Amino acid sequence: MCKTVIRKMGFMAQTFEDLGVEKEVAIRRRIAKHFNKRPEDFDDLRAYNDYLEEVETIAFNLINDIDVAATEAKIAEHRAANAALIEVNEQREAREAANLRDIEERERLDRQQRAEDARRTEEEAERERERSRLELINQLESSNAPAERVLAKAKAQQRHREALRNPGSAVPSSALLRAKAAARAEAAVDVPHVPITDTWSADTDRFTLRDSYDDALSAGVRADPRGVMRAGGYIIEQAWSSALSCGVMGLDIPPLRGEKSKIHITLPDHSDAVPSP
């Protein structure tokens, strides 16, 4: 009826309940195989962004059945013009995926090894505690020394054995940690940016921050018992400290003088007002 050839290889198991989502995922997966250029394949960022916009337009047209024939022709033209680059990027993605799987496998083996080491260490510690308990019982039964001295000596011996068994500052020597250290060493040094390098001071020595203030602006935040209004790391004490710093920074600065710095302020006439006591 629809004159469409349907083949068995074109069917797949449904993953999403919404068939529209299933269709979009299949289209985007197919487009990603042919439009796999990277930012380094372009001369500048603007060209790469234009390429991404073109890819998104193609996906939108296929998903919504807009100019399907013209869109498919554009895909075929792109595939023929960039066949070599598409092949290179596919091989690069395959290598990166293989490296990622290798790293994940090494991490899994490393976690498994650490868990096994921890299990053996715990079993050995449990056996050592049992031996120490039996030795302490035998010493208390056979020794004529006071019990306090026997207990203190047994505890000292136990601490010495634990120190020998657990050096404390052992450096991990797994292949995964060495690989990560080598990767960090090869990376470019990123010098952190220091925003304030002058003699700026917040003048925090000129005021004492109190535990609370009669602050109407933060009343709602302080009255919030669940801390919902403090999302993002907001700390009321920091806001108070910043306000006080701004207030005391200009105490030693003389007022502006000169014709250009004069500020003309017209005050209301309150000659009839009664002065307050």
Secondary structure, 3 states (H helix, E strand, C coil): CCCCCCCHHHCCCCCCCCHHHHHHHHHHHHHHHHCCCCHHHCCCHHHHHHHHHHHHHHHHHHHCCCCHHHHHHHHHHHHHHCHHHHHHHHHHHHHHHHHHHHHHHHHHHHHHHHHHHHHHHHHHHHHHHHHHHHHHHHHHHHCCCCHHHHHHHHHHHHHHHHHHHCCCCCCCCCHHHHHHHHHHHHCCCCCCCCCCCCCCCCCHHHCCCCCCCCCCCCHHHHCCCCCHHHCCCCCHHHHHHHHHHHHHCCCCCCCCCCCCCCCCCCCCCCCCCCCCC
